[in-house]
Every structure is written in structure tokens, then in C-alpha cells.
Amino acid sequence: AALPEVDLMIRTGGDTRISNFLLWQLSDAELWFTDKSWPEFSKQDFIGAIADFASRQRRFGGLGVNE
């Protein structure tokens, strides 16, 4: 309960699902998927995920049209 909201969830291993993992906490999070397994996931991969996240237009549940 004392943790901040999740903004980005990175899923490794090629699965493009969350498998009921932190279902409520991920409801407003951005998801990023990679085919790489966790042991092969590098610092450069992490930087790439963060860069992709930073480039996204987040609407926080809004429609994004003249809010």
C-alpha cells in the first residue's frame, strides 16, 4: 500500500499478457513487451523501454480530445 502507482510494466520472455499479475495496479500502467528472456535483458534494453515510455502520449483515462 505504501508503494507508488505503476507507470510502466516491462514483460520479458516474449509473452504479451500480464497473467493476472498486479491486475489492479497495472490498470493505468503502460505495458512494454520484449522477446528477450530476463537473463539477456540488458541495461540498453531497459534504456530503450524507458525511451519508448517517455515518447508515449498518456491520457490517464481521458479521450485525448479537447479535455
All heavy atoms as TSV, in Angstrom:
chain	resi	resn	atom	element	x	y	z
A	1	ALA	N	N	0.813	-1.197	0.000
A	1	ALA	CA	C	0.000	0.000	0.000
A	1	ALA	C	C	0.858	1.264	0.000
A	1	ALA	O	O	0.411	2.290	-0.464
A	1	ALA	CB	C	-0.925	-0.006	1.206
A	2	ALA	N	N	2.071	1.156	0.494
A	2	ALA	CA	C	2.932	2.341	0.584
A	2	ALA	C	C	3.725	2.589	-0.689
A	2	ALA	O	O	4.482	3.549	-0.761
A	2	ALA	CB	C	3.892	2.183	1.759
A	3	LEU	N	N	3.551	1.770	-1.698
A	3	LEU	CA	C	4.295	1.929	-2.945
A	3	LEU	C	C	3.559	2.864	-3.907
A	3	LEU	O	O	2.329	2.909	-3.921
A	3	LEU	CB	C	4.492	0.569	-3.615
A	3	LEU	CG	C	5.316	-0.442	-2.825
A	3	LEU	CD1	C	5.332	-1.779	-3.550
A	3	LEU	CD2	C	6.732	0.061	-2.606
A	4	PRO	N	N	4.305	3.591	-4.756
A	4	PRO	CA	C	3.655	4.478	-5.732
A	4	PRO	C	C	2.966	3.672	-6.840
A	4	PRO	O	O	3.214	2.474	-7.007
A	4	PRO	CB	C	4.824	5.291	-6.294
A	4	PRO	CG	C	6.022	4.445	-6.071
A	4	PRO	CD	C	5.758	3.653	-4.821
A	5	GLU	N	N	2.108	4.343	-7.598
A	5	GLU	CA	C	1.421	3.710	-8.720
A	5	GLU	C	C	2.429	3.225	-9.759
A	5	GLU	O	O	3.480	3.838	-9.958
A	5	GLU	CB	C	0.464	4.700	-9.381
A	5	GLU	CG	C	-0.678	5.142	-8.496
A	5	GLU	CD	C	-1.684	4.037	-8.256
A	5	GLU	OE1	O	-1.954	3.257	-9.190
A	5	GLU	OE2	O	-2.188	3.947	-7.125
A	6	VAL	N	N	2.089	2.159	-10.454
A	6	VAL	CA	C	2.939	1.619	-11.512
A	6	VAL	C	C	2.710	2.445	-12.774
A	6	VAL	O	O	1.581	2.622	-13.215
A	6	VAL	CB	C	2.608	0.137	-11.783
A	6	VAL	CG1	C	3.435	-0.399	-12.934
A	6	VAL	CG2	C	2.811	-0.695	-10.524
A	7	ASP	N	N	3.786	2.958	-13.364
A	7	ASP	CA	C	3.690	3.711	-14.619
A	7	ASP	C	C	4.054	2.843	-15.814
A	7	ASP	O	O	3.483	2.988	-16.891
A	7	ASP	CB	C	4.614	4.927	-14.595
A	7	ASP	CG	C	4.106	6.021	-13.685
A	7	ASP	OD1	O	2.878	6.240	-13.644
A	7	ASP	OD2	O	4.923	6.657	-13.022
A	8	LEU	N	N	5.016	1.960	-15.642
A	8	LEU	CA	C	5.499	1.130	-16.744
A	8	LEU	C	C	5.759	-0.279	-16.238
A	8	LEU	O	O	6.452	-0.471	-15.238
A	8	LEU	CB	C	6.796	1.704	-17.324
A	8	LEU	CG	C	7.509	0.875	-18.385
A	8	LEU	CD1	C	6.659	0.743	-19.648
A	8	LEU	CD2	C	8.867	1.476	-18.715
A	9	MET	N	N	5.204	-1.277	-16.949
A	9	MET	CA	C	5.469	-2.665	-16.648
A	9	MET	C	C	6.200	-3.263	-17.841
A	9	MET	O	O	5.720	-3.170	-18.979
A	9	MET	CB	C	4.168	-3.427	-16.393
A	9	MET	CG	C	4.352	-4.814	-15.783
A	9	MET	SD	S	4.694	-6.171	-16.917
A	9	MET	CE	C	3.228	-6.283	-17.874
A	10	ILE	N	N	7.365	-3.817	-17.597
A	10	ILE	CA	C	8.170	-4.448	-18.643
A	10	ILE	C	C	7.994	-5.957	-18.514
A	10	ILE	O	O	8.259	-6.531	-17.456
A	10	ILE	CB	C	9.655	-4.065	-18.506
A	10	ILE	CG1	C	9.815	-2.548	-18.636
A	10	ILE	CG2	C	10.495	-4.808	-19.536
A	10	ILE	CD1	C	11.206	-2.042	-18.327
A	11	ARG	N	N	7.559	-6.603	-19.581
A	11	ARG	CA	C	7.370	-8.051	-19.574
A	11	ARG	C	C	8.389	-8.675	-20.510
A	11	ARG	O	O	8.429	-8.377	-21.698
A	11	ARG	CB	C	5.944	-8.400	-20.023
A	11	ARG	CG	C	5.656	-9.877	-20.150
A	11	ARG	CD	C	5.539	-10.524	-18.786
A	11	ARG	NE	N	5.524	-11.975	-18.883
A	11	ARG	CZ	C	4.476	-12.739	-18.613
A	11	ARG	NH1	N	3.353	-12.192	-18.229
A	11	ARG	NH2	N	4.555	-14.036	-18.717
A	12	THR	N	N	9.233	-9.528	-19.971
A	12	THR	CA	C	10.259	-10.209	-20.765
A	12	THR	C	C	9.774	-11.601	-21.152
A	12	THR	O	O	8.748	-12.076	-20.675
A	12	THR	CB	C	11.564	-10.318	-19.960
A	12	THR	OG1	O	11.314	-11.061	-18.762
A	12	THR	CG2	C	12.123	-8.955	-19.610
A	13	GLY	N	N	10.515	-12.255	-22.019
A	13	GLY	CA	C	10.255	-13.643	-22.361
A	13	GLY	C	C	9.293	-13.874	-23.501
A	13	GLY	O	O	8.944	-15.013	-23.796
A	14	GLY	N	N	8.849	-12.826	-24.179
A	14	GLY	CA	C	8.002	-12.997	-25.352
A	14	GLY	C	C	6.517	-13.116	-25.088
A	14	GLY	O	O	5.729	-13.169	-26.026
A	15	ASP	N	N	6.108	-13.186	-23.833
A	15	ASP	CA	C	4.672	-13.246	-23.531
A	15	ASP	C	C	4.071	-11.850	-23.612
A	15	ASP	O	O	4.624	-10.907	-23.060
A	15	ASP	CB	C	4.430	-13.810	-22.135
A	15	ASP	CG	C	4.738	-15.296	-22.043
A	15	ASP	OD1	O	4.463	-15.997	-23.030
A	15	ASP	OD2	O	5.243	-15.732	-20.996
A	16	THR	N	N	2.947	-11.734	-24.296
A	16	THR	CA	C	2.274	-10.430	-24.418
A	16	THR	C	C	0.976	-10.444	-23.640
A	16	THR	O	O	-0.103	-10.183	-24.167
A	16	THR	CB	C	2.029	-10.075	-25.898
A	16	THR	OG1	O	1.316	-11.154	-26.511
A	16	THR	CG2	C	3.325	-9.832	-26.637
A	17	ARG	N	N	1.097	-10.807	-22.377
A	17	ARG	CA	C	-0.046	-10.834	-21.469
A	17	ARG	C	C	0.463	-10.530	-20.068
A	17	ARG	O	O	1.656	-10.620	-19.813
A	17	ARG	CB	C	-0.753	-12.178	-21.506
A	17	ARG	CG	C	0.199	-13.335	-21.213
A	17	ARG	CD	C	-0.486	-14.685	-21.446
A	17	ARG	NE	N	0.480	-15.759	-21.442
A	17	ARG	CZ	C	1.029	-16.296	-20.360
A	17	ARG	NH1	N	0.721	-15.840	-19.173
A	17	ARG	NH2	N	1.896	-17.274	-20.458
A	18	ILE	N	N	-0.440	-10.197	-19.166
A	18	ILE	CA	C	0.000	-9.917	-17.800
A	18	ILE	C	C	-0.343	-11.051	-16.841
A	18	ILE	O	O	0.086	-11.043	-15.698
A	18	ILE	CB	C	-0.556	-8.576	-17.283
A	18	ILE	CG1	C	-2.066	-8.539	-17.361
A	18	ILE	CG2	C	0.061	-7.419	-18.035
A	18	ILE	CD1	C	-2.680	-7.317	-16.722
A	19	SER	N	N	-1.105	-12.037	-17.279
A	19	SER	CA	C	-1.387	-13.240	-16.497
A	19	SER	C	C	-1.930	-12.934	-15.103
A	19	SER	O	O	-1.526	-13.558	-14.119
A	19	SER	CB	C	-0.132	-14.097	-16.378
A	19	SER	OG	O	0.411	-14.388	-17.622
A	20	ASN	N	N	-2.801	-11.970	-14.993
A	20	ASN	CA	C	-3.389	-11.565	-13.710
A	20	ASN	C	C	-2.360	-11.081	-12.697
A	20	ASN	O	O	-2.619	-11.049	-11.502
A	20	ASN	CB	C	-4.237	-12.691	-13.108
A	20	ASN	CG	C	-5.486	-12.921	-13.905
A	20	ASN	OD1	O	-6.013	-12.012	-14.521
A	20	ASN	ND2	N	-5.953	-14.150	-13.919
A	21	PHE	N	N	-1.187	-10.696	-13.161
A	21	PHE	CA	C	-0.131	-10.186	-12.293
A	21	PHE	C	C	-0.387	-8.717	-12.014
A	21	PHE	O	O	-0.437	-7.911	-12.931
A	21	PHE	CB	C	1.228	-10.382	-12.964
A	21	PHE	CG	C	2.377	-9.855	-12.166
A	21	PHE	CD1	C	2.802	-10.516	-11.022
A	21	PHE	CD2	C	3.032	-8.700	-12.546
A	21	PHE	CE1	C	3.863	-10.028	-10.278
A	21	PHE	CE2	C	4.093	-8.213	-11.817
A	21	PHE	CZ	C	4.508	-8.880	-10.676
A	22	LEU	N	N	-0.585	-8.364	-10.751
A	22	LEU	CA	C	-0.844	-6.978	-10.348
A	22	LEU	C	C	-1.963	-6.360	-11.183
A	22	LEU	O	O	-1.865	-5.234	-11.668
A	22	LEU	CB	C	0.421	-6.131	-10.463
A	22	LEU	CG	C	1.583	-6.506	-9.571
A	22	LEU	CD1	C	2.827	-5.693	-9.947
A	22	LEU	CD2	C	1.248	-6.282	-8.108
A	23	LEU	N	N	-3.017	-7.094	-11.359
A	23	LEU	CA	C	-4.092	-6.693	-12.268
A	23	LEU	C	C	-4.624	-5.289	-11.982
A	23	LEU	O	O	-4.723	-4.461	-12.886
A	23	LEU	CB	C	-5.220	-7.718	-12.188
A	23	LEU	CG	C	-6.262	-7.681	-13.275
A	23	LEU	CD1	C	-5.631	-7.797	-14.648
A	23	LEU	CD2	C	-7.272	-8.777	-13.063
A	24	TRP	N	N	-4.951	-4.990	-10.728
A	24	TRP	CA	C	-5.483	-3.669	-10.394
A	24	TRP	C	C	-4.403	-2.597	-10.482
A	24	TRP	O	O	-4.649	-1.487	-10.930
A	24	TRP	CB	C	-6.095	-3.675	-8.995
A	24	TRP	CG	C	-7.334	-4.493	-8.920
A	24	TRP	CD1	C	-7.467	-5.740	-8.380
A	24	TRP	CD2	C	-8.616	-4.163	-9.458
A	24	TRP	NE1	N	-8.745	-6.187	-8.532
A	24	TRP	CE2	C	-9.479	-5.230	-9.186
A	24	TRP	CE3	C	-9.109	-3.049	-10.122
A	24	TRP	CZ2	C	-10.816	-5.234	-9.565
A	24	TRP	CZ3	C	-10.445	-3.052	-10.504
A	24	TRP	CH2	C	-11.273	-4.120	-10.230
A	25	GLN	N	N	-3.183	-2.921	-10.058
A	25	GLN	CA	C	-2.103	-1.935	-10.068
A	25	GLN	C	C	-1.693	-1.561	-11.491
A	25	GLN	O	O	-1.204	-0.459	-11.732
A	25	GLN	CB	C	-0.886	-2.472	-9.306
A	25	GLN	CG	C	-1.120	-2.636	-7.830
A	25	GLN	CD	C	-1.775	-3.964	-7.448
A	25	GLN	OE1	O	-2.265	-4.691	-8.276
A	25	GLN	NE2	N	-1.773	-4.246	-6.160
A	26	LEU	N	N	-1.898	-2.449	-12.446
A	26	LEU	CA	C	-1.495	-2.194	-13.832
A	26	LEU	C	C	-2.610	-1.585	-14.681
A	26	LEU	O	O	-2.416	-1.346	-15.870
A	26	LEU	CB	C	-1.017	-3.492	-14.489
A	26	LEU	CG	C	0.251	-4.095	-13.904
A	26	LEU	CD1	C	0.573	-5.412	-14.601
A	26	LEU	CD2	C	1.422	-3.135	-14.015
A	27	SER	N	N	-3.750	-1.295	-14.095
A	27	SER	CA	C	-4.890	-0.829	-14.889
A	27	SER	C	C	-4.600	0.472	-15.639
A	27	SER	O	O	-5.115	0.684	-16.734
A	27	SER	CB	C	-6.133	-0.670	-14.016
A	27	SER	OG	O	-5.913	0.315	-13.027
A	28	ASP	N	N	-3.788	1.350	-15.099
A	28	ASP	CA	C	-3.437	2.604	-15.778
A	28	ASP	C	C	-1.979	2.629	-16.233
A	28	ASP	O	O	-1.494	3.666	-16.684
A	28	ASP	CB	C	-3.686	3.797	-14.849
A	28	ASP	CG	C	-5.166	4.041	-14.622
A	28	ASP	OD1	O	-5.947	3.827	-15.567
A	28	ASP	OD2	O	-5.543	4.436	-13.501
A	29	ALA	N	N	-1.287	1.517	-16.114
A	29	ALA	CA	C	0.129	1.464	-16.470
A	29	ALA	C	C	0.322	1.273	-17.971
A	29	ALA	O	O	-0.551	0.748	-18.665
A	29	ALA	CB	C	0.826	0.328	-15.724
A	30	GLU	N	N	1.451	1.700	-18.457
A	30	GLU	CA	C	1.870	1.408	-19.824
A	30	GLU	C	C	2.573	0.056	-19.802
A	30	GLU	O	O	3.293	-0.268	-18.851
A	30	GLU	CB	C	2.838	2.475	-20.328
A	30	GLU	CG	C	2.224	3.857	-20.435
A	30	GLU	CD	C	1.222	3.971	-21.574
A	30	GLU	OE1	O	1.463	3.399	-22.653
A	30	GLU	OE2	O	0.201	4.631	-21.372
A	31	LEU	N	N	2.369	-0.752	-20.840
A	31	LEU	CA	C	2.980	-2.076	-20.916
A	31	LEU	C	C	4.016	-2.092	-22.030
A	31	LEU	O	O	3.810	-1.521	-23.098
A	31	LEU	CB	C	1.904	-3.131	-21.181
A	31	LEU	CG	C	0.702	-3.120	-20.240
A	31	LEU	CD1	C	-0.329	-4.149	-20.683
A	31	LEU	CD2	C	1.132	-3.362	-18.813
A	32	TRP	N	N	5.135	-2.751	-21.754
A	32	TRP	CA	C	6.209	-2.864	-22.743
A	32	TRP	C	C	6.668	-4.314	-22.770
A	32	TRP	O	O	7.020	-4.877	-21.727
A	32	TRP	CB	C	7.359	-1.936	-22.365
A	32	TRP	CG	C	8.369	-1.715	-23.448
A	32	TRP	CD1	C	8.283	-0.836	-24.486
A	32	TRP	CD2	C	9.617	-2.373	-23.602
A	32	TRP	NE1	N	9.398	-0.904	-25.270
A	32	TRP	CE2	C	10.243	-1.848	-24.746
A	32	TRP	CE3	C	10.280	-3.359	-22.890
A	32	TRP	CZ2	C	11.484	-2.272	-25.190
A	32	TRP	CZ3	C	11.521	-3.785	-23.325
A	32	TRP	CH2	C	12.106	-3.239	-24.465
A	33	PHE	N	N	6.638	-4.934	-23.949
A	33	PHE	CA	C	6.948	-6.351	-24.089
A	33	PHE	C	C	8.219	-6.545	-24.908
A	33	PHE	O	O	8.463	-5.805	-25.864
A	33	PHE	CB	C	5.790	-7.078	-24.773
A	33	PHE	CG	C	4.490	-6.946	-24.040
A	33	PHE	CD1	C	3.549	-6.007	-24.418
A	33	PHE	CD2	C	4.216	-7.766	-22.960
A	33	PHE	CE1	C	2.344	-5.884	-23.746
A	33	PHE	CE2	C	3.014	-7.649	-22.270
A	33	PHE	CZ	C	2.084	-6.715	-22.669
A	34	THR	N	N	8.996	-7.553	-24.533
A	34	THR	CA	C	10.201	-7.898	-25.282
A	34	THR	C	C	10.315	-9.415	-25.374
A	34	THR	O	O	9.877	-10.136	-24.473
A	34	THR	CB	C	11.464	-7.308	-24.630
A	34	THR	OG1	O	12.609	-7.683	-25.398
A	34	THR	CG2	C	11.651	-7.778	-23.195
A	35	ASP	N	N	10.897	-9.885	-26.468
A	35	ASP	CA	C	11.123	-11.323	-26.644
A	35	ASP	C	C	12.303	-11.825	-25.828
A	35	ASP	O	O	12.450	-13.023	-25.636
A	35	ASP	CB	C	11.348	-11.650	-28.123
A	35	ASP	CG	C	10.070	-11.517	-28.943
A	35	ASP	OD1	O	8.975	-11.698	-28.368
A	35	ASP	OD2	O	10.163	-11.230	-30.145
A	36	LYS	N	N	13.137	-10.933	-25.361
A	36	LYS	CA	C	14.311	-11.346	-24.597
A	36	LYS	C	C	13.908	-11.939	-23.253
A	36	LYS	O	O	12.978	-11.456	-22.611
A	36	LYS	CB	C	15.249	-10.171	-24.342
A	36	LYS	CG	C	15.989	-9.733	-25.572
A	36	LYS	CD	C	17.070	-8.747	-25.211
A	36	LYS	CE	C	17.889	-8.410	-26.446
A	36	LYS	NZ	N	18.984	-7.513	-26.114
A	37	SER	N	N	14.628	-12.966	-22.837
A	37	SER	CA	C	14.426	-13.524	-21.504
A	37	SER	C	C	15.099	-12.625	-20.487
A	37	SER	O	O	15.992	-11.842	-20.824
A	37	SER	CB	C	15.018	-14.933	-21.427
A	37	SER	OG	O	14.341	-15.782	-22.321
A	38	TRP	N	N	14.693	-12.745	-19.230
A	38	TRP	CA	C	15.231	-11.878	-18.192
A	38	TRP	C	C	16.765	-11.901	-18.127
A	38	TRP	O	O	17.389	-10.839	-18.048
A	38	TRP	CB	C	14.620	-12.231	-16.840
A	38	TRP	CG	C	15.186	-11.402	-15.746
A	38	TRP	CD1	C	15.988	-11.825	-14.734
A	38	TRP	CD2	C	15.042	-9.986	-15.568
A	38	TRP	NE1	N	16.335	-10.776	-13.925
A	38	TRP	CE2	C	15.770	-9.624	-14.420
A	38	TRP	CE3	C	14.374	-8.989	-16.268
A	38	TRP	CZ2	C	15.846	-8.319	-13.956
A	38	TRP	CZ3	C	14.449	-7.694	-15.799
A	38	TRP	CH2	C	15.172	-7.370	-14.651
A	39	PRO	N	N	17.417	-13.064	-18.188
A	39	PRO	CA	C	18.897	-13.042	-18.092
A	39	PRO	C	C	19.575	-12.264	-19.222
A	39	PRO	O	O	20.666	-11.727	-19.039
A	39	PRO	CB	C	19.289	-14.515	-18.139
A	39	PRO	CG	C	18.076	-15.249	-17.698
A	39	PRO	CD	C	16.914	-14.431	-18.189
A	40	GLU	N	N	18.936	-12.197	-20.399
A	40	GLU	CA	C	19.524	-11.478	-21.539
A	40	GLU	C	C	19.114	-10.009	-21.577
A	40	GLU	O	O	19.625	-9.236	-22.388
A	40	GLU	CB	C	19.119	-12.142	-22.852
A	40	GLU	CG	C	19.766	-13.490	-23.081
A	40	GLU	CD	C	18.999	-14.614	-22.403
A	40	GLU	OE1	O	17.758	-14.542	-22.338
A	40	GLU	OE2	O	19.644	-15.555	-21.921
A	41	PHE	N	N	18.182	-9.604	-20.743
A	41	PHE	CA	C	17.688	-8.226	-20.732
A	41	PHE	C	C	18.798	-7.327	-20.190
A	41	PHE	O	O	19.234	-7.460	-19.056
A	41	PHE	CB	C	16.438	-8.130	-19.852
A	41	PHE	CG	C	15.699	-6.837	-19.974
A	41	PHE	CD1	C	14.891	-6.589	-21.073
A	41	PHE	CD2	C	15.799	-5.866	-18.995
A	41	PHE	CE1	C	14.180	-5.401	-21.177
A	41	PHE	CE2	C	15.110	-4.673	-19.095
A	41	PHE	CZ	C	14.300	-4.444	-20.193
A	42	SER	N	N	19.251	-6.395	-21.020
A	42	SER	CA	C	20.424	-5.586	-20.685
A	42	SER	C	C	20.043	-4.165	-20.263
A	42	SER	O	O	18.882	-3.754	-20.358
A	42	SER	CB	C	21.344	-5.495	-21.907
A	42	SER	OG	O	20.713	-4.739	-22.941
A	43	LYS	N	N	21.046	-3.442	-19.848
A	43	LYS	CA	C	20.864	-2.034	-19.498
A	43	LYS	C	C	20.363	-1.257	-20.712
A	43	LYS	O	O	19.495	-0.394	-20.593
A	43	LYS	CB	C	22.181	-1.451	-18.990
A	43	LYS	CG	C	22.097	-0.006	-18.577
A	43	LYS	CD	C	23.431	0.495	-18.041
A	43	LYS	CE	C	23.349	1.954	-17.648
A	43	LYS	NZ	N	24.633	2.437	-17.091
A	44	GLN	N	N	20.882	-1.583	-21.895
A	44	GLN	CA	C	20.443	-0.910	-23.122
A	44	GLN	C	C	18.976	-1.212	-23.428
A	44	GLN	O	O	18.251	-0.343	-23.899
A	44	GLN	CB	C	21.332	-1.306	-24.304
A	44	GLN	CG	C	22.691	-0.643	-24.286
A	44	GLN	CD	C	22.608	0.869	-24.165
A	44	GLN	OE1	O	23.003	1.425	-23.150
A	44	GLN	NE2	N	22.096	1.537	-25.173
A	45	ASP	N	N	18.543	-2.441	-23.151
A	45	ASP	CA	C	17.133	-2.786	-23.330
A	45	ASP	C	C	16.263	-1.956	-22.390
A	45	ASP	O	O	15.196	-1.460	-22.778
A	45	ASP	CB	C	16.894	-4.272	-23.060
A	45	ASP	CG	C	17.609	-5.165	-24.057
A	45	ASP	OD1	O	17.595	-4.843	-25.260
A	45	ASP	OD2	O	18.178	-6.182	-23.624
A	46	PHE	N	N	16.718	-1.814	-21.145
A	46	PHE	CA	C	15.983	-1.021	-20.162
A	46	PHE	C	C	15.899	0.439	-20.601
A	46	PHE	O	O	14.829	1.050	-20.552
A	46	PHE	CB	C	16.653	-1.132	-18.792
A	46	PHE	CG	C	15.948	-0.371	-17.718
A	46	PHE	CD1	C	14.701	-0.770	-17.267
A	46	PHE	CD2	C	16.527	0.752	-17.157
A	46	PHE	CE1	C	14.040	-0.062	-16.271
A	46	PHE	CE2	C	15.884	1.459	-16.162
A	46	PHE	CZ	C	14.637	1.056	-15.719
A	47	ILE	N	N	17.010	0.976	-21.080
A	47	ILE	CA	C	17.020	2.356	-21.565
A	47	ILE	C	C	16.071	2.509	-22.752
A	47	ILE	O	O	15.347	3.500	-22.858
A	47	ILE	CB	C	18.458	2.794	-21.917
A	47	ILE	CG1	C	19.281	2.920	-20.628
A	47	ILE	CG2	C	18.480	4.092	-22.713
A	47	ILE	CD1	C	20.775	3.099	-20.844
A	48	GLY	N	N	16.031	1.513	-23.633
A	48	GLY	CA	C	15.104	1.537	-24.763
A	48	GLY	C	C	13.651	1.525	-24.314
A	48	GLY	O	O	12.808	2.232	-24.875
A	49	ALA	N	N	13.341	0.734	-23.301
A	49	ALA	CA	C	11.973	0.681	-22.771
A	49	ALA	C	C	11.579	2.025	-22.162
A	49	ALA	O	O	10.469	2.516	-22.384
A	49	ALA	CB	C	11.855	-0.424	-21.728
A	50	ILE	N	N	12.496	2.629	-21.423
A	50	ILE	CA	C	12.233	3.931	-20.810
A	50	ILE	C	C	12.055	5.003	-21.893
A	50	ILE	O	O	11.161	5.849	-21.798
A	50	ILE	CB	C	13.362	4.326	-19.835
A	50	ILE	CG1	C	13.435	3.325	-18.680
A	50	ILE	CG2	C	13.187	5.742	-19.327
A	50	ILE	CD1	C	12.210	3.267	-17.815
A	51	ALA	N	N	12.884	4.958	-22.941
A	51	ALA	CA	C	12.770	5.927	-24.033
A	51	ALA	C	C	11.419	5.781	-24.743
A	51	ALA	O	O	10.768	6.781	-25.061
A	51	ALA	CB	C	13.915	5.757	-25.020
A	52	ASP	N	N	10.996	4.542	-24.969
A	52	ASP	CA	C	9.693	4.312	-25.598
A	52	ASP	C	C	8.571	4.834	-24.704
A	52	ASP	O	O	7.644	5.496	-25.176
A	52	ASP	CB	C	9.502	2.820	-25.866
A	52	ASP	CG	C	8.175	2.537	-26.525
A	52	ASP	OD1	O	7.988	2.941	-27.695
A	52	ASP	OD2	O	7.313	1.927	-25.868
A	53	PHE	N	N	8.663	4.563	-23.423
A	53	PHE	CA	C	7.672	5.044	-22.459
A	53	PHE	C	C	7.607	6.573	-22.456
A	53	PHE	O	O	6.524	7.160	-22.461
A	53	PHE	CB	C	8.015	4.520	-21.065
A	53	PHE	CG	C	7.179	5.107	-19.974
A	53	PHE	CD1	C	5.849	4.750	-19.829
A	53	PHE	CD2	C	7.718	6.015	-19.084
A	53	PHE	CE1	C	5.070	5.284	-18.812
A	53	PHE	CE2	C	6.954	6.555	-18.070
A	53	PHE	CZ	C	5.629	6.189	-17.932
A	54	ALA	N	N	8.763	7.215	-22.487
A	54	ALA	CA	C	8.817	8.677	-22.451
A	54	ALA	C	C	8.198	9.307	-23.702
A	54	ALA	O	O	7.713	10.439	-23.653
A	54	ALA	CB	C	10.261	9.147	-22.286
A	55	SER	N	N	8.176	8.568	-24.814
A	55	SER	CA	C	7.643	9.123	-26.063
A	55	SER	C	C	6.130	8.949	-26.198
A	55	SER	O	O	5.529	9.490	-27.123
A	55	SER	CB	C	8.336	8.472	-27.257
A	55	SER	OG	O	7.922	7.122	-27.402
A	56	ARG	N	N	5.521	8.212	-25.292
A	56	ARG	CA	C	4.082	7.939	-25.391
A	56	ARG	C	C	3.251	9.113	-24.888
A	56	ARG	O	O	3.626	9.812	-23.965
A	56	ARG	CB	C	3.727	6.688	-24.584
A	56	ARG	CG	C	4.376	5.440	-25.142
A	56	ARG	CD	C	4.020	4.231	-24.330
A	56	ARG	NE	N	4.710	3.044	-24.835
A	56	ARG	CZ	C	4.447	1.813	-24.429
A	56	ARG	NH1	N	3.524	1.593	-23.510
A	56	ARG	NH2	N	5.126	0.803	-24.930
A	57	GLN	N	N	2.086	9.320	-25.519
A	57	GLN	CA	C	1.109	10.325	-25.085
A	57	GLN	C	C	0.169	9.638	-24.101
A	57	GLN	O	O	-0.659	8.818	-24.502
A	57	GLN	CB	C	0.297	10.839	-26.267
A	57	GLN	CG	C	0.986	11.820	-27.154
A	57	GLN	CD	C	1.243	13.150	-26.481
A	57	GLN	OE1	O	2.327	13.622	-26.597
A	57	GLN	NE2	N	0.309	13.740	-25.795
A	58	ARG	N	N	0.284	9.946	-22.843
A	58	ARG	CA	C	-0.587	9.325	-21.841
A	58	ARG	C	C	-1.818	10.196	-21.622
A	58	ARG	O	O	-1.722	11.406	-21.495
A	58	ARG	CB	C	0.179	9.134	-20.538
A	58	ARG	CG	C	1.374	8.201	-20.753
A	58	ARG	CD	C	1.990	7.773	-19.467
A	58	ARG	NE	N	1.093	6.814	-18.813
A	58	ARG	CZ	C	1.237	6.447	-17.551
A	58	ARG	NH1	N	2.189	6.961	-16.805
A	58	ARG	NH2	N	0.416	5.578	-17.016
A	59	ARG	N	N	-2.988	9.551	-21.590
A	59	ARG	CA	C	-4.247	10.279	-21.438
A	59	ARG	C	C	-4.882	10.049	-20.065
A	59	ARG	O	O	-5.858	10.677	-19.735
A	59	ARG	CB	C	-5.211	9.883	-22.544
A	59	ARG	CG	C	-4.693	10.272	-23.920
A	59	ARG	CD	C	-5.731	10.025	-24.991
A	59	ARG	NE	N	-6.175	8.654	-25.052
A	59	ARG	CZ	C	-5.642	7.707	-25.809
A	59	ARG	NH1	N	-4.613	7.990	-26.578
A	59	ARG	NH2	N	-6.125	6.487	-25.804
A	60	PHE	N	N	-4.372	9.112	-19.299
A	60	PHE	CA	C	-4.881	8.827	-17.959
A	60	PHE	C	C	-6.388	8.652	-17.936
A	60	PHE	O	O	-7.099	9.238	-17.141
A	60	PHE	CB	C	-4.448	9.924	-16.985
A	60	PHE	CG	C	-2.949	10.018	-16.880
A	60	PHE	CD1	C	-2.266	11.003	-17.575
A	60	PHE	CD2	C	-2.232	9.146	-16.094
A	60	PHE	CE1	C	-0.878	11.091	-17.495
A	60	PHE	CE2	C	-0.852	9.227	-16.009
A	60	PHE	CZ	C	-0.186	10.192	-16.719
A	61	GLY	N	N	-6.894	7.837	-18.870
A	61	GLY	CA	C	-8.314	7.528	-18.909
A	61	GLY	C	C	-9.169	8.489	-19.712
A	61	GLY	O	O	-10.326	8.221	-19.962
A	62	GLY	N	N	-8.588	9.616	-20.127
A	62	GLY	CA	C	-9.340	10.585	-20.920
A	62	GLY	C	C	-9.364	10.187	-22.387
A	62	GLY	O	O	-8.676	9.277	-22.823
A	63	LEU	N	N	-10.142	10.895	-23.156
A	63	LEU	CA	C	-10.244	10.615	-24.572
A	63	LEU	C	C	-9.148	11.272	-25.375
A	63	LEU	O	O	-8.908	10.909	-26.515
A	63	LEU	CB	C	-11.609	11.072	-25.101
A	63	LEU	CG	C	-12.819	10.380	-24.478
A	63	LEU	CD1	C	-14.101	11.018	-24.998
A	63	LEU	CD2	C	-12.787	8.898	-24.769
A	64	GLY	N	N	-8.502	12.272	-24.804
A	64	GLY	CA	C	-7.430	12.955	-25.525
A	64	GLY	C	C	-7.914	13.989	-26.519
A	64	GLY	O	O	-7.143	14.523	-27.290
A	65	VAL	N	N	-9.220	14.281	-26.542
A	65	VAL	CA	C	-9.778	15.240	-27.483
A	65	VAL	C	C	-10.364	16.402	-26.686
A	65	VAL	O	O	-11.389	16.269	-26.029
A	65	VAL	CB	C	-10.878	14.593	-28.348
A	65	VAL	CG1	C	-11.445	15.586	-29.326
A	65	VAL	CG2	C	-10.354	13.360	-29.043
A	66	ASN	N	N	-9.681	17.541	-26.734
A	66	ASN	CA	C	-10.154	18.765	-26.068
A	66	ASN	C	C	-10.595	18.536	-24.624
A	66	ASN	O	O	-11.683	18.898	-24.216
A	66	ASN	CB	C	-11.314	19.387	-26.853
A	66	ASN	CG	C	-10.907	19.776	-28.237
A	66	ASN	OD1	O	-9.779	20.199	-28.450
A	66	ASN	ND2	N	-11.797	19.618	-29.180
A	67	GLU	N	N	-9.739	17.921	-23.863
A	67	GLU	CA	C	-10.090	17.660	-22.467
A	67	GLU	C	C	-9.992	18.899	-21.642
A	67	GLU	O	O	-9.185	19.671	-21.591
A	67	GLU	CB	C	-9.176	16.573	-21.899
A	67	GLU	CG	C	-9.488	15.248	-22.548
A	67	GLU	CD	C	-8.691	14.141	-21.903
A	67	GLU	OE1	O	-8.752	13.980	-20.681
A	67	GLU	OE2	O	-8.012	13.449	-22.649
